[in-house]
Amino acid sequence: MSQTKIPILDLKPQYQTIKAEIQAAVNQVLESGQFILGSVVQQFETAAAAYLGVKHAIGVNSGTDALIIGLRALGIGPGDEVITTPFSFFATAESISSVGAKPVFVDIDPHTFNLDPQQILAKVTPQTKAIMPVHLYGNPAAMAQIVEIAAEHNLKLIEDCAQAFGAVYKGDCAGCQQACAETVRQDLMGKRVGTIGQIGAFSFFPTKNLGAYGDGGLIVTHEDAIADLARMLRVHGAKERYRNQMLGYNSRLDALQAAILQVKLRYIDTWNQQRRQVAQAYNQLLTGVAGVIPPTMSDGHVFHQYTIRILNGQRDRVQQALADQGISTMIYYPVPQDRLPIYCDQYPINPNSQALAEQVLSLPIWPELELKTVENIAQVIVENLGIHN
């Protein structure tokens, strides 16, 4: 085995470039003595709202809480159904179940890994109240079609943007046959994900493109009433202290994380572009390799993960070959949400989601990843799958 260890993600180079700014921001919070919410959190919320192009941004404890509080703020609860993807981290479906609603799983498009809008209508019932698309791996979902369906059936739209801070909808969905209306697509083009539906929910888990040094999340919305309700829900359902109006949560973004995030927000576009460059390098090396399907390079994709498909049952063997060379990889996700023990006896199998769970492999990616390392990783894959077609 090679002695060189290549992690799936290395955050140390990023920290070294912004170390002085981070330490100054943290010291300022420590000197202030104000650690929960407060002016530093408000400053970050204002900066994040301006960056995303949305009226309100509400900092919360985690991306999961952002989804749960977002659903509550939309009035989703017991007896309601929310359409979502089976191919995502459990927090997506968990948030729906946590508010008493039922997740309804619609299969994915194998080209994008995202919710297939062509299959949504068959799952809409009188109980359907919302659609929750996930912008998986940083790739915007087919939002124009999803927006059309939501509008036609009077459904709320909450975007799970946990992996997609900074991603932009460009109307260039992989395999697009322009099934959406041109006017809708043109209206949405150029908008950042999270600002298209009534609510966008973001995660600042340390591994995210915009990551804190602990947990954190963000709810964004254009609507004043939704924002007011979300702010109440994050502090035990109270508008003013000791005047609780509903059951809420203890879900406040702390000032240290907000200060760190505000520093990092200044660099997010640069880092996302560097991730795209790494992804492009991988694609150039892996396109045409027998048994490999690289991801599609859409303009707004921010590549939180660089995920290939390995065909013919060879995924686990290739993963082991990479591990033998000290190269870390991950499988996101080995078990679709609808096949997890909590749900598997309630839903039929979604075939695309199930097939991709047996094919996907996420390779190392971070903004500073060197081309030579990318070449070494690709070489191991090529050597273990054969020559180019």
C-alpha positions as CSV (number, residue, x, y, z in Angstrom):
1,M,0.0,0.0,0.0
2,S,1.2,3.5,-0.8
3,Q,2.3,5.6,2.2
4,T,0.7,8.7,0.7
5,K,-2.7,9.3,2.2
6,I,-5.2,11.3,0.1
7,P,-8.3,12.1,2.2
8,I,-11.8,12.6,0.7
9,L,-11.5,16.2,1.9
10,D,-8.7,18.3,3.4
11,L,-9.7,21.4,5.2
12,K,-6.2,22.4,6.3
13,P,-5.1,24.2,3.2
14,Q,-8.2,26.4,3.3
15,Y,-7.6,27.3,7.0
16,Q,-4.0,28.3,6.4
17,T,-5.1,30.8,3.7
18,I,-7.6,32.5,6.0
19,K,-6.1,31.8,9.4
20,A,-5.4,35.4,10.4
21,E,-8.9,36.5,9.5
22,I,-10.5,33.6,11.3
23,Q,-8.6,34.2,14.5
24,A,-9.3,37.9,14.4
25,A,-13.1,37.2,14.0
26,V,-13.1,34.7,16.7
27,N,-11.2,36.9,19.1
28,Q,-13.6,39.7,18.4
29,V,-16.5,37.5,19.5
30,L,-14.6,36.3,22.6
31,E,-13.9,39.9,23.6
32,S,-17.6,40.8,23.1
33,G,-18.8,38.2,25.5
34,Q,-21.9,37.7,23.3
35,F,-22.0,34.1,22.0
36,I,-25.6,33.3,21.0
37,L,-27.4,35.2,18.3
38,G,-26.7,38.9,18.7
39,S,-25.1,41.4,16.3
40,V,-22.5,39.1,14.9
41,V,-25.2,36.6,13.8
42,Q,-27.3,39.4,12.4
43,Q,-24.4,40.7,10.4
44,F,-23.8,37.2,8.9
45,E,-27.5,36.8,8.2
46,T,-27.5,40.1,6.3
47,A,-24.4,39.2,4.4
48,A,-25.8,35.8,3.5
49,A,-29.1,37.2,2.4
50,A,-27.4,39.8,0.2
51,Y,-25.1,37.1,-1.4
52,L,-28.0,34.7,-2.1
53,G,-30.3,37.5,-3.3
54,V,-33.1,36.8,-0.8
55,K,-34.9,39.1,1.7
56,H,-34.5,37.1,4.9
57,A,-31.8,34.7,6.2
58,I,-32.3,33.1,9.6
59,G,-29.4,31.3,11.3
60,V,-30.2,28.1,13.1
61,N,-28.4,25.2,14.8
62,S,-28.0,22.8,11.8
63,G,-29.1,22.0,8.3
64,T,-31.6,19.5,9.7
65,D,-33.2,22.1,11.9
66,A,-33.4,24.4,8.9
67,L,-35.5,21.8,7.1
68,I,-37.7,21.0,10.2
69,I,-38.3,24.7,11.1
70,G,-38.8,25.5,7.4
71,L,-41.5,22.8,7.1
72,R,-43.2,24.1,10.3
73,A,-43.0,27.6,9.0
74,L,-44.8,26.5,5.8
75,G,-47.6,24.9,7.9
76,I,-46.6,21.3,7.1
77,G,-47.7,18.8,9.7
78,P,-49.6,15.6,10.5
79,G,-51.7,14.2,7.6
80,D,-49.7,16.1,5.0
81,E,-47.5,14.5,2.3
82,V,-44.2,16.0,1.0
83,I,-42.7,14.7,-2.2
84,T,-38.9,14.3,-2.1
85,T,-36.1,12.2,-3.4
86,P,-35.0,8.8,-2.1
87,F,-31.4,9.6,-3.0
88,S,-30.2,11.9,-0.2
89,F,-29.0,11.9,3.4
90,F,-31.6,10.8,5.9
91,A,-32.1,14.3,7.2
92,T,-34.2,15.1,4.2
93,A,-36.9,12.5,4.9
94,E,-36.3,12.7,8.6
95,S,-37.3,16.3,8.7
96,I,-40.6,15.5,7.0
97,S,-41.4,12.7,9.4
98,S,-40.3,14.8,12.4
99,V,-43.1,17.3,11.7
100,G,-45.6,14.5,11.5
101,A,-45.9,14.5,7.7
102,K,-45.3,11.6,5.3
103,P,-42.3,11.6,2.9
104,V,-43.4,10.5,-0.6
105,F,-40.4,9.3,-2.6
106,V,-40.1,10.0,-6.3
107,D,-37.3,8.4,-8.2
108,I,-34.2,10.3,-9.5
109,D,-32.8,11.1,-12.9
110,P,-29.7,9.0,-13.3
111,H,-27.9,11.7,-15.2
112,T,-28.3,14.3,-12.4
113,F,-28.8,12.2,-9.2
114,N,-31.7,14.6,-8.5
115,L,-35.5,14.3,-8.3
116,D,-37.0,13.4,-11.7
117,P,-39.7,16.0,-12.4
118,Q,-41.3,13.7,-15.0
119,Q,-42.3,11.3,-12.2
120,I,-43.7,13.8,-9.7
121,L,-47.3,14.1,-11.0
122,A,-48.0,10.4,-10.5
123,K,-47.3,10.9,-6.8
124,V,-49.5,14.0,-6.2
125,T,-52.5,13.3,-4.0
126,P,-55.0,15.5,-2.2
127,Q,-52.7,15.2,0.9
128,T,-49.7,16.5,-1.0
129,K,-48.7,19.9,0.4
130,A,-45.1,20.4,-0.7
131,I,-42.2,19.3,-2.8
132,M,-38.7,19.1,-1.3
133,P,-36.1,18.9,-4.1
134,V,-32.5,18.2,-3.0
135,H,-29.6,19.9,-5.0
136,L,-27.5,16.8,-4.5
137,Y,-23.7,17.0,-4.6
138,G,-24.1,20.7,-5.4
139,N,-25.9,20.2,-8.7
140,P,-29.2,22.3,-9.0
141,A,-32.3,20.2,-9.5
142,A,-34.6,20.7,-12.5
143,M,-36.3,23.7,-10.9
144,A,-38.2,25.1,-13.8
145,Q,-40.3,21.9,-14.1
146,I,-40.6,21.5,-10.4
147,V,-41.8,25.1,-10.0
148,E,-44.4,24.6,-12.7
149,I,-45.8,21.5,-11.0
150,A,-45.8,23.2,-7.6
151,A,-47.7,26.2,-9.1
152,E,-50.2,24.0,-11.0
153,H,-51.1,22.0,-7.8
154,N,-50.8,24.8,-5.3
155,L,-47.9,23.1,-3.5
156,K,-45.2,24.7,-1.3
157,L,-41.6,24.4,-2.4
158,I,-38.8,23.9,0.1
159,E,-35.3,23.5,-1.3
160,D,-32.8,21.2,0.5
161,C,-29.6,23.1,-0.3
162,A,-27.4,21.4,2.3
163,Q,-24.8,20.5,-0.3
164,A,-25.2,23.5,-2.6
165,F,-24.3,26.8,-1.1
166,G,-23.5,29.1,-4.0
167,A,-25.0,26.9,-6.7
168,V,-26.9,28.7,-9.5
169,Y,-29.8,27.5,-11.5
170,K,-28.8,27.9,-15.2
171,G,-31.6,26.0,-16.9
172,D,-29.1,23.5,-18.3
173,C,-30.3,20.3,-16.6
174,A,-28.5,17.2,-17.8
175,G,-30.6,15.4,-20.5
176,C,-32.9,18.5,-20.7
177,Q,-35.6,18.2,-23.3
178,Q,-37.0,21.6,-22.4
179,A,-40.1,20.1,-20.9
180,C,-40.6,23.3,-18.8
181,A,-42.1,26.5,-20.2
182,E,-39.5,28.8,-21.7
183,T,-40.9,31.8,-19.7
184,V,-40.5,29.9,-16.4
185,R,-37.0,28.7,-17.2
186,Q,-35.9,32.2,-18.3
187,D,-37.3,33.7,-15.1
188,L,-35.4,31.4,-12.9
189,M,-32.1,31.3,-14.7
190,G,-29.3,33.0,-12.7
191,K,-31.0,32.5,-9.4
192,R,-29.1,30.9,-6.6
193,V,-30.5,27.7,-5.2
194,G,-32.6,28.2,-2.1
195,T,-34.2,31.4,-3.4
196,I,-36.5,29.8,-5.9
197,G,-39.0,28.1,-3.6
198,Q,-40.8,29.6,-0.6
199,I,-37.9,28.4,1.6
200,G,-34.3,27.3,1.2
201,A,-32.5,25.3,3.8
202,F,-28.7,25.2,4.1
203,S,-26.2,23.3,6.2
204,F,-22.9,24.7,7.5
205,F,-21.5,21.3,8.7
206,P,-17.7,21.6,8.5
207,T,-17.4,19.5,5.3
208,K,-19.8,21.7,3.3
209,N,-18.6,24.2,0.6
210,L,-19.4,26.9,3.1
211,G,-18.6,25.1,6.3
212,A,-18.5,26.3,9.9
213,Y,-16.2,24.9,12.6
214,G,-19.1,23.1,14.2
215,D,-22.8,22.7,13.4
216,G,-24.9,25.5,11.8
217,G,-27.7,26.0,9.4
218,L,-29.6,28.7,7.6
219,I,-33.2,29.3,6.5
220,V,-33.9,31.7,3.7
221,T,-37.1,33.1,2.3
222,H,-38.5,36.1,0.5
223,E,-41.7,36.1,2.6
224,D,-42.0,38.2,5.8
225,A,-44.6,36.0,7.5
226,I,-42.5,32.8,6.9
227,A,-39.4,34.6,8.3
228,D,-41.2,35.8,11.4
229,L,-42.5,32.3,12.1
230,A,-39.0,30.8,11.6
231,R,-37.5,33.3,13.9
232,M,-40.0,32.4,16.6
233,L,-39.6,28.7,16.1
234,R,-35.8,28.8,16.5
235,V,-36.2,30.3,20.0
236,H,-38.8,28.1,21.7
237,G,-41.8,29.6,19.8
238,A,-41.5,33.1,21.3
239,K,-41.5,36.5,19.7
240,E,-40.5,38.0,23.0
241,R,-38.8,36.4,26.0
242,Y,-41.0,34.4,28.3
243,R,-44.0,34.9,26.0
244,N,-44.0,31.6,24.2
245,Q,-46.8,31.3,21.6
246,M,-46.1,27.8,20.3
247,L,-43.9,24.8,20.7
248,G,-40.6,25.6,19.1
249,Y,-36.9,24.6,19.3
250,N,-33.7,25.6,20.8
251,S,-32.0,26.2,17.5
252,R,-29.9,29.3,17.5
253,L,-26.8,29.9,15.4
254,D,-24.0,30.8,17.8
255,A,-21.9,33.9,17.3
256,L,-18.5,32.1,16.9
257,Q,-19.8,30.1,14.0
258,A,-21.4,33.2,12.4
259,A,-18.2,35.1,12.6
260,I,-16.3,32.2,11.0
261,L,-18.9,31.9,8.3
262,Q,-18.8,35.6,7.5
263,V,-15.1,35.4,6.9
264,K,-15.5,32.3,4.7
265,L,-18.4,33.8,2.8
266,R,-16.0,36.3,1.1
267,Y,-14.2,33.4,-0.5
268,I,-17.1,31.0,-1.5
269,D,-17.2,31.9,-5.2
270,T,-13.5,31.4,-5.6
271,W,-13.6,28.1,-3.8
272,N,-16.6,26.9,-5.8
273,Q,-14.8,27.8,-9.0
274,Q,-11.8,25.9,-7.9
275,R,-14.0,22.9,-7.2
276,R,-15.4,23.2,-10.7
277,Q,-11.8,23.2,-12.1
278,V,-11.0,20.1,-10.1
279,A,-14.1,18.4,-11.4
280,Q,-13.3,19.4,-15.0
281,A,-9.9,17.9,-14.6
282,Y,-11.4,14.6,-13.4
283,N,-13.9,14.7,-16.3
284,Q,-11.2,15.1,-18.9
285,L,-9.3,12.1,-17.5
286,L,-12.3,9.8,-16.9
287,T,-14.5,10.6,-19.9
288,G,-14.4,7.6,-22.3
289,V,-13.1,5.2,-19.7
290,A,-15.0,1.9,-20.1
291,G,-17.2,1.3,-17.1
292,V,-17.2,4.9,-15.8
293,I,-19.8,7.6,-16.1
294,P,-18.5,10.9,-14.9
295,P,-20.9,13.6,-13.7
296,T,-22.3,16.2,-16.1
297,M,-20.6,19.6,-16.0
298,S,-23.5,22.0,-15.7
299,D,-22.8,25.7,-15.3
300,G,-24.2,26.2,-11.9
301,H,-22.9,23.0,-10.3
302,V,-20.6,23.7,-7.3
303,F,-19.4,20.1,-6.8
304,H,-19.7,19.5,-3.1
305,Q,-19.0,16.0,-4.1
306,Y,-17.4,14.7,-7.3
307,T,-19.4,11.5,-7.9
308,I,-18.8,9.0,-10.7
309,R,-20.8,5.9,-11.5
310,I,-18.9,2.6,-11.9
311,L,-20.8,0.0,-13.9
312,N,-20.9,-3.7,-14.1
313,G,-20.7,-4.4,-10.4
314,Q,-17.1,-3.1,-10.2
315,R,-17.6,-0.2,-7.8
316,D,-16.5,-2.0,-4.6
317,R,-13.4,-3.5,-6.3
318,V,-12.3,-0.1,-7.6
319,Q,-12.9,1.5,-4.2
320,Q,-10.7,-1.1,-2.6
321,A,-8.0,-0.5,-5.3
322,L,-8.0,3.2,-4.5
323,A,-7.9,2.4,-0.7
324,D,-4.9,0.2,-1.3
325,Q,-3.1,3.2,-2.8
326,G,-4.0,5.4,0.2
327,I,-6.9,7.2,-1.6
328,S,-10.0,7.8,0.4
329,T,-13.4,7.7,-1.2
330,M,-17.0,7.7,0.0
331,I,-20.3,6.2,-1.1
332,Y,-23.1,8.8,-1.0
333,Y,-25.4,6.9,-0.5
334,P,-25.2,3.2,-0.1
335,V,-28.8,2.9,1.0
336,P,-31.6,5.1,-0.5
337,Q,-33.8,6.7,2.1
338,D,-36.8,4.6,1.1
339,R,-34.8,1.4,1.8
340,L,-33.6,2.4,5.3
341,P,-35.0,0.2,8.1
342,I,-37.3,3.0,9.3
343,Y,-39.1,3.2,5.9
344,C,-38.3,0.1,3.8
345,D,-41.6,-1.8,4.6
346,Q,-43.7,1.3,3.6
347,Y,-42.5,2.0,0.0
348,P,-41.8,0.2,-3.3
349,I,-38.3,0.3,-4.6
350,N,-37.3,3.2,-6.8
351,P,-35.2,1.5,-9.4
352,N,-32.9,4.3,-10.5
353,S,-32.2,5.2,-6.9
354,Q,-31.5,1.6,-6.0
355,A,-29.2,1.1,-9.1
356,L,-27.2,4.2,-8.4
357,A,-26.7,3.3,-4.8
358,E,-24.7,0.3,-6.1
359,Q,-22.7,2.4,-8.6
360,V,-21.8,5.8,-7.1
361,L,-18.4,6.6,-5.8
362,S,-17.3,10.0,-4.6
363,L,-13.7,10.9,-5.2
364,P,-11.5,13.4,-3.2
365,I,-12.3,17.0,-3.9
366,W,-11.5,20.3,-2.3
367,P,-10.6,23.7,-3.8
368,E,-6.8,23.3,-3.4
369,L,-6.6,19.7,-4.7
370,E,-3.6,19.6,-7.0
371,L,-3.9,18.4,-10.6
372,K,-1.1,15.9,-10.1
373,T,-3.1,14.3,-7.4
374,V,-6.2,14.2,-9.6
375,E,-4.2,12.5,-12.3
376,N,-2.9,9.9,-9.8
377,I,-6.4,9.1,-8.6
378,A,-7.8,8.9,-12.2
379,Q,-4.9,6.6,-13.2
380,V,-5.7,4.1,-10.5
381,I,-9.3,4.0,-11.7
382,V,-8.3,3.6,-15.3
383,E,-5.8,0.8,-14.5
384,N,-8.5,-1.1,-12.7
385,L,-11.2,-0.7,-15.3
386,G,-9.3,-1.0,-18.6
387,I,-8.3,1.3,-21.4
388,H,-10.3,4.1,-23.1
389,N,-12.9,3.2,-25.6
